[in-house]
Structures are given as structure tokens and as C-alpha cells.
């Protein structure tokens, strides 16, 4: 760029910096490099999941871009865990806490190494919000890059993904498919690198980050295994230097209006329930006053247009082929659904970035027209009532049942509930409740994709309601309600629910309630005693610091007890 962009507090030409320079010379930094901005490349590369297996190459591309643009780039790593691999096991408790480990570790390196800016590259579900939380906290120019979506698998002409396998387990248990067919689905579902292909949590959050303005246009829908994805990373490296030159920081981009844009795009595309949890946590890190009630305000005004999995039939790669997220955002901009004046990591506004984006391909049927939406309002609904006074999250896309009343079938662990389903002990009309699996009670608020997919596979997806103070995967669909708050561990009303109590879920009225009097609830409350929480290790630290899910399940509300009652 032809100019010294070093942030003056970090200059390396001070004689007192000789020891610092000596250490960096050992890793290949030269005198010329010391005159340039130090740019970190936060990589989530790992061999434990296909979502991240390719990210090392992408980090190198981002490093090349930053170097060409005039920076001194350095790659460092953080962790990842795979939700799909840990699903249905005790390992699932570590998934949500990993979001904070990722955020804390990136923030630690950026702060300790005095980096002037960075690119963060994420793949699996928690990488994305983890990277964004770190970006919001670090207060240096930064760009996020999504590792990209996986290609769909194929078997007998049908598109498959990881959810196909979970649902296959239910079909197998029901006797609808044999061992050979289940194995065939298992072997074909995940053909290569990239994050789960539907509008599940990774693709949802990547889309939200693009709508926030924190990734380059198109980043969220470019497939993992493509030359375009490497180019995306190279350009992100360049973009950080542009942000440094212009003096643009995350706080300039992460505004309340930017979060409203993100929620809007998530609603339009039918994104994951986890978007509520993660956007609240990113907003908290950015100091933006976003609340769970903001989701309902936007939900009432925004249509659901996308026929994407899990409730639809298409995957992110299909959307990419017809114009991708940029084409969707252009459509929304032209029809007044987005704040076009929000700043982005290009240094331009949302309106400027997407004015010349491609239009949706002619004849496509993935994105419905605005005058014929998949659903007239958004599919993510916040429910409240005497069962969840602080709010619960339901995803109603593709669900024909808008009101369900039935007897509670109460379980304190996912394992017990799964056993009851597999043994055909849960009947049509029941309300299956899994509690003590919230942020504190789990601990770690595990996802319930395994049991929800088994219910779908057994034909009970809309005949049995599934409620929990835990979470659901972005791949979950059916009559499900999660994030019930306050959670059972905190003595929330879900802890007082008893077998046979009648429970009502009404998505039109945005209500979740139990037919139990206040007097009876108070009697039960007096007899209730909180189970002992985990006290050691990361799960212990998490359980004793995490906030209510209605606040994003964040771990830095320890100084604001008034917000977590």
C-alpha cells in the first residue's frame, strides 16, 4: 500500500523492543516486516471434523492476501469440536462451551501478540460465533471468512446430509429400512470437506455474519471445496489492510441495525434456532442492546422465502448456484427489508456492496417470490408463558401444527427420553420434556438432534411435541421447542413440571404454558431442590459462570447479576 500502517502503540523500532524483535526474528520476521502491520490469521483447522479439515489451506490463502496487501501475516490456531460427532453422547455438553474457548483463545493471542488486525476463519457451528465474539472484544480491524458448505451426498438419486443419517436411525428402529440401507446412507452422507449442507447452524451463522457486514459479500454461500473459496480468503487478507488504512473497527460495523439485518436474513432463509443464542452473545460482546424480544418484532415483519433443508429440500450449494446469499440480500434491499446504510468490512455500505449483486436465477424455485412466500412471517418464534417466562425458541418452518396440547412426559436426561422413544413408550399427542440440560444443568446446553431426528424417522415429528431447556441442532425439524428459560437447574417452571400435566404450545399466539395453578406451582417450588452442579474442569467453570439462555448463554455477566435473575 506504500505507507506505514503500524499502530503507533505497537511500533517495533523502539530500542526497548529488542527482546520482542529477537523472538520474532526466530520465526522469520525481517527488518522490513517490522515496518508493516502485524496481521493475525486465526485458523480453526483440525482433522476432527470435515467442517474444518481444509482450513489450513484457506489460512495460507488469507496469509498470502494480507502479505500482498502490505502486511506481516502470521497464522495461529484455535480449537474446534464437531457437533455431529458428539451428538447424542455426553460429549455434546462440550459444544457450546467451546464457543467461549474459541473466543477467549483468539482474543488472548490477538491481545498478547499486539496484533494490528486479523482474519478469522471458521467452519463448524461454534467456530463462527466464537470468532465473532473475539472480533467484537478485540477492538482491532478484523474480517471473518466462512470455511464453506459441504457438497451433498447422493444415494439412489436422493440428496443426503448428516441429518439423513440421524433420521435413518429412526427409520431403522421403526423397521422401515434394514441394516444395509442404513449403512449405505451413513457411507454416502458426507462426501468431503465443509460444514453441514442445509440451512443448519454453520450455514445460518455464516449467512448472519455476512448480513452483519463482517465478511466479504458472498462468503457465506461459497462451497468449501472450490477455487472461489480460496479467493474469498485471499481477499479477506487484503481487506484487513484496507480496514487499517481507513480506520474501520468492528464497533463501527456491529451496530443494532446490523444485527437487525442479520436476524432478517436468518428469518428469510429459515435458519437455525441457535442463531438466537449466538446473535445475542455476539451483541453482548459488541455492547449492542439486542434482546430476545427483538427476534419476535422482526419475525412478525419478515417472510420465510427459502425451501432449504431441514424443512425444505435444497442445500446451500443449490442456493450458491442460483446467485447465493448476495442475490437474496439484493432482493431484500430492493424491497426495503434491510438497513442499506450499515458499514461493512469492504469499507462500503450494505447497499453499495449488493447493488450490483446477481439477481436470482430465472426459473429457480429455491427462493420463493415475496408475494408467494413459504410462510408469511419468519420461522423462528419466541414463546413465553408460565412454562417459560423468559422465553423459549421454536422453529416452525414446515410444521403444519400451530397449536398442540398434550400430557407432559417428563425426563431428566436425554438418554432416558431416547430409550422411551425407541421402546415405543411415547404416544401421539404426548409432550416429551427433557430438562436439566440447560447451560448450567447440562452443563453446556447440549443439542437434541438425535432424539428429534428419531421422532421424525418414526413418523412422530408433528405428532409428539419435544420441549427442552437444552438446544436443538440446526438440522432439527418438527414440533420442537428449546432454550426454555429459566432452565430447570435455576428452578425455572420446567423444573416443577410433573408427569401428566397438560402443556400447550401455540406458535400463532407465541405461547408456551402448563395447566397448573400458581398455588400448586408454589407448593412444588417449596419442595424442589437444585441438583448439585459440576464443580471441576471446563464444564464446572462454564456451569458456574454462564448466563441464562435468554441472554445468549454468555460467560461474562458475572458483574451484572441484575441481568440474570
C-alpha positions in Angstrom: 0.0 0.0 0.0 3.0 2.2 0.0 2.6 3.6 3.5 3.5 2.6 7.1 0.2 1.4 8.7 1.7 0.4 12.0 -0.4 1.4 15.0 2.0 3.6 17.0 1.5 1.9 20.3 2.8 -1.3 18.8 5.9 0.1 16.9 8.9 -2.2 16.9 11.6 0.4 16.3 11.9 1.4 20.0 15.2 0.1 21.5 13.2 -1.4 24.4 11.5 -3.7 21.9 14.7 -5.5 21.1 13.7 -8.7 23.0 10.4 -8.7 21.3 12.0 -8.4 17.9 14.5 -11.1 18.7 11.7 -13.6 19.3 10.0 -12.7 16.1 13.2 -12.9 14.1 13.4 -16.6 15.0 10.1 -17.2 13.2 11.2 -15.4 10.1 10.3 -11.7 10.6 12.7 -9.3 9.0 13.5 -5.6 9.4 11.2 -4.7 6.6 8.4 -6.8 8.1 8.6 -4.8 11.4 7.6 -1.7 9.5 4.3 -3.3 8.4 1.1 -4.1 10.3 1.2 -7.4 12.1 -1.9 -9.3 10.9 -3.0 -12.5 12.5 -4.7 -15.3 10.7 -6.9 -17.2 13.3 -7.3 -20.7 11.8 -9.7 -23.3 13.1 -8.0 -26.1 11.1 -8.4 -29.5 12.6 -8.7 -33.1 11.5 -11.5 -33.9 13.9 -14.3 -32.8 11.6 -14.9 -32.3 7.9 -16.1 -28.8 8.6 -12.5 -27.7 9.3 -10.3 -30.3 7.6 -9.5 -27.9 4.7 -9.0 -24.7 6.6 -5.2 -24.9 6.8 -5.1 -24.2 3.0 -7.6 -21.4 3.4 -5.5 -19.8 6.2 -2.4 -19.9 3.8 -4.5 -18.1 1.2 -5.6 -15.4 3.7 -1.9 -15.0 4.7 -0.9 -14.5 1.1 -3.6 -11.9 0.7 -2.5 -10.0 3.7 1.1 -10.1 2.6 0.4 -8.9 -0.9 -1.6 -6.0 0.6 1.4 -4.8 2.7 1.0 -6.7 6.0 3.1 -9.0 8.0 0.8 -12.0 8.5 1.1 -14.9 11.0 -1.1 -17.9 11.3 -2.2 -19.2 14.7 -4.7 -21.8 15.6 -7.6 -22.4 18.0 -9.8 -25.5 18.7 -12.9 -26.9 17.1 -15.3 -29.7 18.1 -17.8 -31.4 15.9 -21.5 -31.3 17.0 -22.4 -34.1 14.5 -19.8 -36.4 16.1 -20.6 -35.5 19.7 -24.4 -35.5 19.1 -26.3 -38.0 21.3 -23.3 -38.6 23.6 -22.0 -36.9 26.8 -19.5 -35.1 24.6 -22.3 -32.8 23.4 -22.0 -30.9 26.7 -18.7 -29.5 25.5 -20.1 -28.0 22.2 -21.5 -24.7 23.5 -18.6 -24.1 26.0 -16.2 -24.5 23.0 -17.7 -21.3 21.6 -16.2 -19.4 24.6 -12.9 -21.3 24.5 -12.6 -20.3 20.8 -13.4 -16.6 21.5 -11.2 -16.4 24.6 -8.2 -18.1 22.8 -8.3 -15.8 19.8 -8.7 -12.7 22.0 -5.8 -13.9 24.0 -3.4 -14.3 21.1 -4.5 -11.0 19.4 -4.0 -9.2 22.7 -0.8 -10.9 23.8 0.9 -10.5 20.5 -0.3 -6.9 20.0 -1.7 -7.7 16.5 -2.9 -4.8 14.5 -5.7 -6.7 12.8 -6.7 -10.3 11.9 -8.7 -12.6 9.7 -10.7 -15.3 11.5 -11.6 -18.4 9.5 -14.3 -20.7 10.9 -16.2 -23.8 9.8 -18.2 -25.9 12.3 -21.1 -24.4 14.3 -19.3 -22.8 17.3 -16.3 -21.5 15.3 -18.4 -18.8 13.8 -19.9 -17.1 16.9 -16.6 -17.8 18.7 -14.7 -15.9 16.1 -17.2 -13.1 16.1 -17.2 -12.7 19.9 -13.4 -12.4 19.8 -13.7 -9.8 17.0 -16.2 -7.8 18.9 -14.0 -7.8 22.0 -10.5 -7.4 20.4 -11.2 -3.9 19.1 -8.8 -4.2 16.1 -9.8 -4.3 12.4 -10.9 -7.8 11.5 -12.6 -9.9 8.8 -14.4 -13.2 9.2 -14.2 -15.9 6.5 -16.5 -18.9 6.4 -14.8 -22.2 5.5 -17.8 -23.1 3.3 -20.5 -25.6 2.9 -20.1 -29.3 2.1 -21.3 -30.9 -1.1 -24.5 -33.0 -0.7 -24.1 -36.8 -0.7 -26.2 -38.9 -3.1 -27.8 -42.3 -2.8 -30.4 -43.8 -5.1 -30.8 -40.3 -6.7 -31.6 -38.6 -3.3 -29.5 -35.8 -1.8 -28.2 -36.7 1.6 -26.5 -35.0 4.6 -25.8 -35.8 8.2 -29.4 -35.3 9.2 -30.4 -38.0 6.7 -28.3 -40.4 8.9 -29.9 -39.4 12.2 -33.4 -39.8 10.7 -32.3 -43.1 9.2 -31.7 -44.4 12.7 -35.4 -43.6 13.5 -36.5 -45.4 10.3 -34.3 -48.3 11.1 -35.8 -48.6 14.6 -39.2 -48.4 13.1 -38.4 -51.3 10.8 -38.8 -49.1 7.6 -35.2 -49.7 6.5 -32.7 -52.6 7.1 -29.1 -52.6 8.3 -27.7 -52.4 4.7 -29.7 -49.3 3.8 -28.8 -47.5 7.0 -25.1 -48.3 6.3 -25.5 -47.1 2.7 -26.9 -43.8 3.9 -24.1 -43.4 6.5 -21.4 -44.0 4.0 -22.8 -41.6 1.4 -24.0 -38.7 3.5 -20.7 -36.7 3.9 -18.6 -36.8 0.7 -15.9 -34.3 1.6 -14.8 -31.1 3.4 -17.1 -28.4 4.5 -19.9 -27.7 7.0 -23.3 -29.5 7.1 -25.1 -28.6 3.9 -28.6 -27.5 4.8 -29.6 -24.2 6.5 -28.2 -25.7 9.7 -26.3 -23.7 12.3 -23.0 -23.3 10.4 -24.6 -22.0 7.2 -27.1 -20.0 9.3 -24.4 -18.2 11.2 -22.2 -17.7 8.2 -25.1 -16.0 6.5 -25.8 -13.9 9.6 -22.2 -12.8 9.7 -22.3 -11.7 6.0 -25.5 -9.8 6.8 -23.8 -8.2 9.8 -21.2 -6.9 7.3 -18.3 -8.8 9.0 -17.5 -11.0 6.0 -17.0 -10.2 2.3 -20.0 -10.4 0.0 -20.7 -13.9 -1.0 -18.5 -15.6 1.6 -21.4 -17.4 3.3 -22.6 -19.4 0.3 -19.3 -20.2 -1.5 -18.7 -24.0 -1.2 -15.8 -25.3 0.8 -14.1 -27.2 -2.0 -13.9 -24.5 -4.7 -11.3 -22.1 -6.1 -13.8 -19.3 -5.2 -13.4 -20.1 -1.5 -9.6 -19.7 -1.7 -10.1 -16.4 -3.5 -12.5 -15.4 -0.8 -9.8 -16.0 1.8 -7.1 -14.2 -0.2 -9.4 -11.1 -0.5 -10.1 -11.2 3.2 -6.4 -10.9 3.9 -6.3 -7.9 1.7 -9.4 -6.4 3.3 -7.9 -6.2 6.7 -5.2 -3.9 5.4 -7.9 -1.8 3.8 -9.7 -1.5 7.2 -6.5 -0.5 8.9 -5.9 2.2 6.3 -9.4 3.5 6.6 -9.5 3.2 10.4 -12.6 1.0 10.5 -13.2 -1.1 13.6 -15.7 -3.9 14.5 -17.6 -1.4 16.7 -18.2 0.7 13.5 -19.9 -2.3 11.8 -21.6 -4.2 14.7 -24.5 -1.8 15.3 -28.1 -2.5 16.3 -29.2 -2.1 12.7 -26.6 -4.6 11.5 -28.0 -7.2 14.0 -31.5 -6.4 12.7 -30.2 -7.1 9.1 -28.7 -10.4 10.3 -31.9 -11.5 12.0 -33.9 -10.6 8.9 -31.7 -12.7 6.6 -31.8 -15.6 9.0 -35.7 -15.4 9.1 -35.9 -15.2 5.3 -33.7 -18.3 4.8 -35.2 -20.3 7.6 -32.1 -20.5 9.8 -31.3 -22.4 12.9 -32.7 -21.8 16.4 -29.1 -21.4 17.5 -29.0 -18.1 15.7 -30.9 -16.6 18.6 -28.4 -17.8 21.2 -25.3 -16.8 19.1 -26.5 -13.4 17.9 -27.4 -12.4 21.5 -23.9 -13.5 22.6 -22.1 -11.5 19.8 -24.2 -8.5 20.5 -23.3 -8.7 24.2 -19.6 -8.8 23.2 -20.1 -5.8 21.0 -22.0 -3.8 23.6 -25.2 -3.7 21.5 -28.5 -3.7 23.2 -30.1 -6.7 21.5 -32.8 -8.7 23.4 -34.7 -11.9 22.7 -37.8 -9.9 22.1 -36.2 -8.2 19.1 -36.4 -11.5 17.3 -40.2 -11.6 17.6 -40.5 -8.0 16.4 -38.6 -8.8 13.2 -40.3 -12.2 12.8 -43.7 -10.6 12.5 -42.5 -8.4 9.6 -40.3 -10.7 7.6 -41.4 -13.6 5.4 -39.7 -17.0 5.1 -38.8 -17.5 1.4 -36.3 -20.4 1.3 -37.1 -24.0 0.5 -33.9 -25.2 2.3 -33.2 -28.2 4.5 -34.1 -29.3 7.2 -37.7 -28.5 6.5 -37.2 -28.0 2.7 -35.4 -29.9 0.0 -32.4 -27.8 -1.1 -29.0 -27.3 0.4 -26.6 -24.3 0.5 -24.7 -25.4 -2.7 -28.0 -25.2 -4.6 -28.5 -21.6 -3.3 -25.0 -20.7 -4.4 -25.7 -21.9 -7.9 -28.7 -19.5 -8.3 -26.9 -16.4 -7.0 -26.2 -17.2 -3.4 -26.8 -15.0 -0.4 -25.8 -11.9 -2.3 -28.8 -12.4 -4.7 -31.1 -12.8 -1.6 -29.7 -9.7 0.0 -30.2 -7.7 -3.2 -33.8 -8.8 -3.3 -34.3 -7.8 0.3 -32.6 -4.4 -0.2 -34.7 -3.6 -3.2 -37.8 -4.3 -1.2 -36.9 -2.3 1.9 -36.1 -5.2 4.3 -32.5 -4.3 5.1 -30.7 -1.2 6.5 -28.7 -0.3 3.5 -26.5 2.3 5.2 -24.8 -0.2 7.5 -21.0 -0.2 7.1 -19.2 -3.5 6.2 -15.6 -4.9 6.1 -15.3 -3.7 2.5 -15.3 -0.2 3.8 -18.6 0.3 1.9 -22.2 0.0 3.0 -24.5 -2.9 2.6 -26.4 -1.0 -0.2 -23.1 -0.3 -2.0 -21.9 -3.9 -1.7 -25.1 -5.6 -3.0 -26.4 -3.0 -5.5 -24.7 -4.9 -8.4 -25.1 -8.4 -6.9 -26.5 -11.0 -9.3 -30.3 -11.4 -9.4 -31.7 -14.8 -8.5 -31.5 -17.1 -11.5 -34.6 -17.2 -13.7 -36.8 -20.2 -13.2 -35.3 -21.2 -9.8 -37.7 -22.4 -7.1 -35.4 -22.3 -4.0 -36.2 -18.7 -3.0 -40.0 -18.1 -3.3 -41.2 -14.7 -4.5 -42.1 -12.1 -1.9 -45.7 -12.3 -3.0 -45.8 -16.1 -2.6 -43.6 -16.8 0.5 -43.0 -20.2 2.0 -44.5 -18.6 5.1 -45.8 -15.0 5.6 -43.8 -14.5 8.8 -40.4 -15.7 10.0 -40.0 -19.3 11.2 -38.1 -18.6 14.4 -40.6 -17.7 17.1 -40.0 -16.7 20.7 -42.6 -18.3 23.0 -43.5 -17.1 26.5 -45.8 -18.2 29.3 -45.9 -19.8 32.7 -43.7 -22.6 31.5 -41.0 -20.2 30.1 -41.4 -16.7 31.4 -38.1 -15.5 30.0 -38.7 -17.1 26.6 -38.2 -20.3 24.6 -37.3 -20.7 20.9 -39.4 -22.7 18.3 -38.7 -23.2 14.6 -42.0 -23.6 12.8 -40.9 -23.8 9.2 -42.6 -26.8 7.5 -44.6 -27.5 10.6 -48.3 -27.6 9.9 -49.4 -27.9 13.6 -49.6 -24.4 15.1 -51.2 -25.5 18.4 -50.6 -28.6 20.4 -51.9 -29.6 23.8 -51.0 -32.8 25.5 -49.8 -34.5 28.6 -46.2 -34.0 29.8 -43.9 -37.0 29.6 -41.0 -35.8 31.8 -37.4 -36.9 31.7 -34.3 -35.5 33.4 -31.8 -36.9 30.8 -31.8 -37.3 27.1 -30.7 -40.9 27.4 -33.9 -41.8 29.4 -36.1 -40.0 26.9 -34.4 -41.6 23.9 -34.9 -45.1 25.5 -38.6 -44.4 26.0 -38.9 -43.3 22.3 -37.0 -46.3 21.0 -39.2 -48.6 23.2 -42.4 -47.1 21.7 -43.4 -45.7 25.1 -44.1 -42.2 23.8 -47.6 -41.9 22.1 -49.1 -39.5 19.6 -50.2 -36.3 21.4 -47.6 -36.5 24.1 -45.4 -33.6 25.1 -41.9 -35.1 25.6 -39.9 -33.0 28.1 -36.1 -33.2 28.6 -34.9 -31.0 31.4 -31.8 -30.3 33.4 -29.9 -29.9 30.2 -29.7 -26.1 30.0 -26.5 -24.0 30.1 -25.9 -24.7 33.8 -27.8 -28.0 34.2 -26.3 -29.9 31.2 -23.9 -28.4 31.7 -23.3 -26.9 28.3 -26.8 -26.9 26.9 -26.5 -30.0 24.6 -28.4 -30.3 21.3 -31.2 -32.8 20.9 -30.8 -33.6 17.2 -30.5 -37.3 17.8 -33.9 -37.8 19.6 -35.7 -35.2 17.4 -34.5 -37.0 14.3 -35.5 -40.4 15.7 -39.0 -39.0 16.3 -39.1 -37.7 12.7 -37.8 -41.1 11.4 -40.6 -42.9 13.4 -43.3 -40.6 11.9 -43.9 -38.7 15.1 -42.3 -35.4 14.1 -45.5 -33.4 14.3 -47.5 -35.8 16.5 -45.3 -35.5 19.6 -44.1 -32.2 20.9 -40.5 -32.1 22.2 -39.6 -29.5 24.8 -36.3 -28.8 26.5 -34.2 -26.3 28.3 -31.4 -27.6 26.1 -30.8 -26.8 22.4 -31.6 -28.2 19.1 -29.4 -28.7 16.1 -29.9 -26.5 13.0 -30.8 -29.8 11.4 -33.7 -30.4 13.7 -37.2 -30.0 12.4 -40.7 -31.0 13.7 -42.7 -29.8 16.7 -39.8 -28.8 18.9 -39.2 -26.0 21.4 -35.8 -25.4 23.0 -34.0 -22.8 25.2 -36.8 -22.9 27.8 -35.8 -20.2 30.3 -35.3 -20.0 33.2 -33.8 -23.5 33.0 -34.6 -26.3 35.4 -31.2 -26.0 37.2 -32.2 -22.5 38.1 -35.5 -23.6 39.4 -37.4 -22.4 36.4 -41.0 -23.6 35.9 -39.9 -26.5 33.7 -38.3 -28.0 36.9 -41.7 -28.0 38.5 -43.5 -29.8 35.7 -44.9 -33.3 36.6 -45.8 -36.3 34.6 -49.3 -35.8 33.1 -49.5 -32.1 33.5 -51.2 -30.6 30.4 -48.9 -28.5 28.3 -49.9 -26.1 25.4 -47.6 -24.8 22.7 -49.2 -22.2 20.4 -46.9 -20.7 17.8 -49.6 -18.3 16.5 -50.1 -16.8 20.0 -46.4 -17.3 20.8 -47.4 -19.1 24.0 -46.0 -22.0 26.0 -47.9 -22.8 29.1 -48.9 -25.6 31.5 -52.3 -26.0 33.1 -51.1 -25.8 36.7 -52.3 -23.1 39.1 -49.9 -20.6 40.7 -50.7 -22.1 44.1 -49.8 -25.6 43.0 -46.6 -24.3 41.4 -45.6 -22.5 44.6 -46.2 -25.7 46.6 -43.9 -27.6 44.2 -41.4 -24.9 44.4 -41.1 -25.1 48.1 -40.3 -28.9 47.8 -37.9 -28.5 44.9 -34.1 -28.7 45.5 -31.5 -27.9 42.9 -29.3 -30.8 41.8 -25.6 -30.4 42.5 -23.7 -28.8 39.6 -20.4 -30.0 38.1 -17.5 -28.3 40.0 -14.4 -29.2 38.1 -12.8 -28.7 34.7 -14.2 -26.6 31.8 -17.8 -27.8 32.4 -17.6 -26.8 36.0 -16.2 -23.3 35.1 -18.9 -23.0 32.5 -21.8 -24.1 34.7 -20.8 -21.6 37.5 -20.3 -18.6 35.1 -22.8 -19.0 32.3 -25.9 -16.8 32.0 -29.5 -17.7 31.1 -30.0 -18.8 27.5 -32.4 -15.9 27.0 -29.3 -13.6 27.4 -27.2 -15.7 25.0 -25.7 -18.2 27.5 -22.6 -15.9 27.8 -19.9 -16.2 30.5 -19.2 -12.6 31.3 -22.3 -11.5 33.0 -20.7 -12.2 36.4 -20.5 -8.5 37.0 -24.2 -7.9 36.1 -26.2 -10.2 38.4 -29.2 -7.9 37.9 -29.5 -9.2 34.3 -29.5 -12.9 35.2 -32.3 -13.4 37.6 
